[in-house]
Amino acid sequence: MLKSKIKILVGLSGGVDSTLSLYLLQKQGYQVEAAFMKNFSEKVNIKGECPWKEDRLMAYRVAAHLKVPIQTLDFEKQYHDKIVDYIFDSYQAGLTPNPDVLCNNEIKFKLFLEQATKLGFDKIATGHYAKIKEDKNGFHLLRAKDPNKDQSYFLAGLNQNQLAKAIFPIGDIIKTEVRQLAKKAKLPNADRKDSQGICFIGKIDLKTFLQQKIKAKVGEILDTKGNKIGTHQGVWYYTIGQRKGLDIGGSGPWYVVSKDLKNNQLIVGHVDDEKLYNKSVQISDLHWLAKEYELPLKAKAQIRYRQAGQDVVLVAPDKAEFKKAQAGVASGQTLAIYKGRELIASAIIV
């Protein structure tokens, strides 16, 4: 099909990455329009820091500059029900959630894609740093060219239909080039600072954010030998592997090793404490993005964004074995599994 016949709806956030994506697709001859996703505002009964008004204003400025039609899609209720509630529920259950992965699964590549399809668009595009390759075996998700910005990890839950309908125009461009190209094209947000972290948490400390719905409850902080070395305000405010914010003196630094929800006890250890590390990891919800491989499978895997790929054997649908013990493995995290540069599967650590 001719590019001029393909209609693409670009998710325009107000940032330079999605803006350059829109600009490049327009230059390549596609029929492009833009949409701003409104996911969180002061209407929600949760205090947060999300500059959505400034973001939307910039998105509309960009669209006007490029003479591209733009609309706002309001997903606020769905975002609250699926993402915000998920964060509170997960932390209260002692898990370490990954809202960015869920947001891509449920909002950007589900609701946004469904709405784009209803509006008559053939594909959607975002400013993610990742690549999609198509061959006779389907669609494959690959790491971006820029190793420092690669966001394939956050896309680990996508399926074949979503990959078939998605375009990532900047997957083959490094971040410094993105800025340069945006300046050359005189895009109004070429120098705009990148957003960091989950939008609505923003500048708010995670503990302060969670206290809005999860009540504080004083408990003991124990070392791995069972000695009391401090107190905390609730185990659900902490994550496995966390170092900052523990407020423990003495022979630190200390890291969260485990959480005892039943007794409201936080267990901490030093960086050389073997209890901080795990080689064998239990997993659930194994998801293949394209081809399903035979097990056991040697691969690379990561348990968090920007972690270097680690040697792993996917032993069974519910078990992975790392060659080197990993620090800070926590229930609720996403395990992303790679063969070479391709993200082939994902699972949830349990």
C-alpha positions, 0 to 999 in steps of 0.5 A: 500500500502506498504511504499516502494511503496509510492513515496513522494516529500519532500519540503526541505527549508534548515531548520531543520524542513523539513530536519528531515521530510525527514529523518524520511520518509526515515527511515520509508521506503518510496521512498523519493526525495526532491525539493527546491522551489525557490520563490523569488530572486534578479531578481524580481524588488523588494528589499528584504532580502531572503537568498535563495542561502544559503537555497538552498545550505543547502538543497542540502547538506542535500540531499547529506548527506542522499543520496536523489535525489533533484531538484529545482522547480522555482515558482518565477513568480507565487509567485510574481504574486500571493503573492508579488502583493497580499501584495501590493494590500491588504495594498493599499486597507487598508487590513491586508493580510496574505501571509503565508496562501495564500502561502500555498494555492497557492504555496506549496499545489497547484503548488508544489503538481501539479508538484509532481503529474506530476512527478509521486509522490503519496504525498508531505511532508513539515516540518509544525507543524500540523497533518492529521487524516483520517477516514470515513468522510475524512481527518482532519487537527489537531493542532500539539503536540507542542502548541508553534509551531502549524502551523495549522492556516497557513493551514486553506485554505487547501481542502480535495484533498490537505490534502489527498496528504499531510504528516506532519512528525513532527506534533507529535514532539515538537521543542526541540525533533526535534533539538535533533533528528536532532543532533542524526542523524548528520544532517548538519543543526541541529543547523541552526537558524529558519527563521522568517516571510515572506522570502523576507521581512526579515530584511526590515521594512514593511513600507520601503518594501511597499514604493517601490510601494506605494507612501508616502502621509502625513496625520493626526493621530487622537485620537478616539475623533477627536483630531490631535496628529501627522502625518503619511506618509500613512495609508496603511503602518499601520495595525489595532492594531499596536503599534510600529512605530507610533512615537507619544509622549504624553500619550502612548502607542497608538494603531491603531484603524482604518484607513480612506483611503478616508481622509488618516487619522489614528485613534489611541487609548489606550489599554483600548479604546473600539473602539480597540475591536470587538465582532461581526466580518463580514466574507466572503469566509467561507471554510469547510476543511472536514465536514460542520457543522450546524449553529449557531455553538459554537467553538474556533477561532483565528484571528492570528498565536499563538493566543490562541483559543477564544470562538466564535459562528459562527452565519451565513456564513457571521458573527461570534460573539466572547464571549470576544471582540478581539483587533486588528481585521482587514479586510483581516485577516484569521479567523481559526475555531476549534472544539477541536484540529481540524481546521474545517473551515476558513474565511476572515474577512471583 
